[in-house]
Amino acid sequence: MKKALVKKSNVKKKRKQYKFEMPKWMECGWRRVGCGKDDCPLCGRIKRDRQKCIVKGEDPDGWKSVFEDVNHNLKEALVMIKKDAESKGFDITNIDDIKEPPEPEEFALYNEADKWRNLIYAILEDAAETGELWIDTEAGRDLSWYNSVLLGKIYRQLSNRWEMENGDAYGEFDYDYTKKIISESLKMLERSFAELIPYDTGQKINLMLAQSQLLGLQKKILNI
């Protein structure tokens, strides 16, 4: 018992070294509606990249453009975070030296969450095919957006846990912020279900099923 307490205390002491608050603009990387400001490192860059695509005659929403822009913006964001942290006296591990965690499918909880996400996809697809109006409401858009954010951040947090157990400092740095995103995503999804389930739609039963399954997963997700 004493040994376990010492170990827990050491972990807490170690984590204090990485107590660094993510800059506010990072929220624009996962919220459905970003700040949209031109001087935002993410929103501003996205606007400029979209304009470049339009000038070139390319589709700014095409998969190739989106994929390239997201990768570019995230790399720039990581560099900016590192510089911001260093200016405040925080030493973040070299981004290039971050270990590669296991593939998503190697985590049991990820597979459970992925099955739930597939149910949401099926609901959204059925609603689109039958012309349901709810998918164009704010609640519908949030359901469509945050189910993917949640799955992605579940994998990120499982990776953080893996990295922490394997002595990688980046897992320590990213853990608290990822937990915040997961918590916010769960709240947004629950709000969506609360607004959508009362509607008399063809997807009502499956929406109730998806809500129930998410409640069953919630404790596991928050305890990663």
FENNORBEL-V787523 format. One record per pair of residues at least 4 apart in sequence whose C-alpha atoms are under 7 Angstrom apart, sorted by the first residue. I is the first residue (numbers start at 0). J is the second residue. D is the distance in Angstrom with one decimal. If there is no record, write none. Layout:
i=I j=J d=D
i=I j=J d=D
This chain:
i=0 j=4 d=6.4
i=1 j=5 d=6.3
i=2 j=6 d=6.2
i=3 j=7 d=6.2
i=4 j=8 d=6.1
i=5 j=9 d=6.2
i=6 j=10 d=6.3
i=7 j=11 d=6.4
i=8 j=12 d=6.2
i=9 j=13 d=6.0
i=10 j=14 d=6.2
i=11 j=15 d=6.5
i=14 j=18 d=6.8
i=14 j=171 d=6.2
i=17 j=171 d=6.4
i=17 j=172 d=5.2
i=21 j=25 d=6.8
i=24 j=39 d=6.4
i=24 j=40 d=7.0
i=26 j=30 d=5.9
i=27 j=33 d=4.3
i=27 j=34 d=6.4
i=27 j=41 d=6.6
i=27 j=42 d=6.8
i=28 j=41 d=6.9
i=29 j=148 d=6.8
i=31 j=144 d=6.4
i=33 j=42 d=6.8
i=34 j=42 d=6.9
i=35 j=42 d=5.3
i=36 j=42 d=6.2
i=36 j=43 d=6.1
i=37 j=42 d=6.6
i=37 j=43 d=4.2
i=38 j=43 d=5.5
i=39 j=43 d=5.0
i=40 j=44 d=6.1
i=41 j=45 d=6.1
i=41 j=72 d=6.6
i=42 j=46 d=6.2
i=43 j=47 d=6.3
i=44 j=48 d=6.1
i=45 j=49 d=6.1
i=46 j=50 d=6.3
i=47 j=51 d=6.3
i=48 j=52 d=6.4
i=48 j=68 d=7.0
i=49 j=53 d=6.3
i=49 j=59 d=5.1
i=50 j=54 d=6.2
i=51 j=55 d=6.2
i=52 j=56 d=6.2
i=52 j=57 d=4.9
i=52 j=58 d=6.4
i=52 j=59 d=5.4
i=53 j=57 d=5.6
i=53 j=58 d=6.6
i=53 j=59 d=6.4
i=59 j=64 d=6.0
i=60 j=64 d=6.6
i=60 j=65 d=6.1
i=61 j=65 d=6.1
i=62 j=66 d=5.9
i=63 j=67 d=6.2
i=64 j=68 d=6.0
i=65 j=69 d=6.0
i=66 j=70 d=6.2
i=67 j=71 d=6.1
i=68 j=72 d=5.9
i=69 j=73 d=6.0
i=70 j=74 d=6.2
i=71 j=75 d=6.3
i=72 j=76 d=6.0
i=73 j=77 d=6.2
i=74 j=78 d=6.4
i=75 j=79 d=6.2
i=76 j=80 d=6.1
i=77 j=81 d=6.2
i=78 j=82 d=6.3
i=79 j=83 d=6.0
i=80 j=84 d=6.0
i=81 j=85 d=6.1
i=81 j=91 d=6.4
i=82 j=86 d=6.2
i=83 j=87 d=6.6
i=84 j=88 d=6.4
i=84 j=89 d=5.0
i=84 j=90 d=6.9
i=85 j=89 d=4.9
i=85 j=90 d=5.8
i=92 j=168 d=6.3
i=92 j=169 d=6.1
i=93 j=97 d=6.9
i=97 j=169 d=6.9
i=100 j=158 d=5.6
i=100 j=161 d=6.9
i=100 j=162 d=7.0
i=101 j=105 d=6.3
i=103 j=109 d=6.3
i=103 j=154 d=6.1
i=104 j=109 d=6.6
i=104 j=110 d=6.0
i=106 j=110 d=6.6
i=107 j=111 d=6.5
i=108 j=112 d=6.2
i=109 j=113 d=6.0
i=109 j=153 d=6.7
i=109 j=154 d=6.3
i=110 j=114 d=6.3
i=111 j=115 d=6.6
i=112 j=116 d=6.2
i=112 j=150 d=6.4
i=113 j=117 d=6.2
i=113 j=150 d=6.7
i=114 j=118 d=6.5
i=115 j=119 d=6.6
i=115 j=209 d=6.9
i=116 j=120 d=6.3
i=116 j=146 d=6.2
i=117 j=121 d=6.2
i=118 j=122 d=6.3
i=118 j=209 d=6.9
i=119 j=123 d=6.2
i=119 j=209 d=7.0
i=120 j=124 d=6.0
i=121 j=125 d=6.1
i=122 j=126 d=6.1
i=122 j=202 d=6.4
i=122 j=205 d=6.9
i=123 j=127 d=6.2
i=124 j=128 d=6.2
i=125 j=129 d=6.2
i=126 j=130 d=6.0
i=126 j=131 d=5.0
i=126 j=134 d=6.9
i=126 j=202 d=6.9
i=127 j=131 d=6.2
i=133 j=139 d=5.8
i=134 j=139 d=4.3
i=134 j=140 d=6.2
i=135 j=139 d=5.8
i=135 j=140 d=6.2
i=136 j=140 d=6.2
i=137 j=141 d=6.1
i=138 j=142 d=6.2
i=138 j=191 d=4.6
i=138 j=194 d=6.6
i=138 j=195 d=6.9
i=139 j=143 d=6.3
i=139 j=191 d=6.7
i=140 j=144 d=6.1
i=141 j=145 d=5.7
i=141 j=187 d=6.8
i=141 j=188 d=6.9
i=141 j=191 d=6.6
i=142 j=146 d=6.0
i=142 j=188 d=5.8
i=142 j=191 d=6.0
i=144 j=148 d=6.6
i=145 j=149 d=5.8
i=145 j=184 d=5.7
i=145 j=188 d=6.6
i=146 j=150 d=6.4
i=147 j=151 d=6.2
i=148 j=152 d=6.1
i=149 j=153 d=6.0
i=149 j=181 d=5.9
i=149 j=184 d=6.0
i=150 j=154 d=6.5
i=151 j=155 d=6.3
i=152 j=156 d=6.0
i=152 j=177 d=6.5
i=152 j=181 d=6.4
i=153 j=157 d=6.1
i=153 j=220 d=6.9
i=154 j=158 d=6.0
i=155 j=159 d=6.1
i=156 j=160 d=6.1
i=156 j=174 d=6.4
i=156 j=177 d=6.3
i=156 j=223 d=6.8
i=157 j=161 d=6.2
i=157 j=223 d=6.5
i=158 j=162 d=6.0
i=159 j=163 d=6.1
i=159 j=170 d=4.1
i=159 j=173 d=6.9
i=159 j=174 d=6.0
i=160 j=164 d=6.2
i=160 j=170 d=6.5
i=161 j=165 d=6.2
i=162 j=166 d=6.2
i=162 j=167 d=4.9
i=162 j=170 d=5.1
i=163 j=167 d=5.5
i=163 j=168 d=6.7
i=163 j=170 d=5.2
i=163 j=171 d=6.1
i=168 j=172 d=6.5
i=169 j=173 d=6.2
i=170 j=174 d=5.8
i=173 j=177 d=6.2
i=174 j=178 d=6.2
i=175 j=179 d=6.4
i=176 j=180 d=6.5
i=177 j=181 d=6.2
i=178 j=182 d=6.1
i=179 j=183 d=6.2
i=180 j=184 d=6.0
i=181 j=185 d=6.2
i=182 j=186 d=6.4
i=183 j=187 d=6.3
i=184 j=188 d=6.1
i=185 j=189 d=6.1
i=186 j=190 d=6.1
i=187 j=191 d=6.2
i=188 j=192 d=6.3
i=189 j=193 d=6.1
i=190 j=194 d=6.3
i=191 j=195 d=6.0
i=192 j=196 d=5.6
i=192 j=210 d=6.5
i=196 j=203 d=5.7
i=196 j=206 d=6.3
i=196 j=207 d=6.6
i=199 j=203 d=6.7
i=202 j=206 d=6.0
i=203 j=207 d=6.3
i=204 j=208 d=6.2
i=205 j=209 d=6.0
i=206 j=210 d=6.1
i=207 j=211 d=6.2
i=208 j=212 d=6.2
i=209 j=213 d=6.1
i=210 j=214 d=6.3
i=211 j=215 d=6.4
i=212 j=216 d=6.4
i=213 j=217 d=5.9
i=216 j=220 d=6.2
i=217 j=221 d=6.2
i=218 j=222 d=6.1
i=219 j=223 d=6.5
